[in-house]
Amino acid sequence: MQKYIKPEALWSELAQAPEGAQEAWYNKAVAYWDSQEASVNGVLGGYGHVSDDDITESRKFLFKVGKSSSKGIQQSHCCCSWA
C-alpha cells in the first residue's frame, strides 16, 4: 500500500493515471466502506468511543506540542490529523 505525505500527491497521481485507474480507486473505496459497520464506530475504525484518559492525555500532548511550535496549538492539531 502506497502512502502519501499530502492528499495533493494522491490526486496528482490519479489525475495522470491510465484510463480506468480512477474508477478502480473509487470502486476500492466503495468496497471498503460497504464492509464497515454503518455507525460512528464503523466510520471511526473502531474508535467510536474514546476514554476520558485518552482525551486527557491527548490534550496534554497537544498542549506540549503546541507550546514548542512557533505556530502554536493549531499546528499540533494539523500534525495529528495527518497521522
Number of C-alpha atoms within 10 A of each C-alpha: 3 4 8 11 9 9 10 10 12 13 13 10 11 15 12 10 11 9 10 8 13 16 11 11 12 11 12 12 11 11 11 10 13 10 9 14 13 10 11 12 13 14 13 12 11 13 11 11 9 9 8 9 9 10 11 10 11 13 12 12 13 19 17 14 18 17 14 12 13 9 10 15 17 13 15 19 14 10 12 10 7 10 6
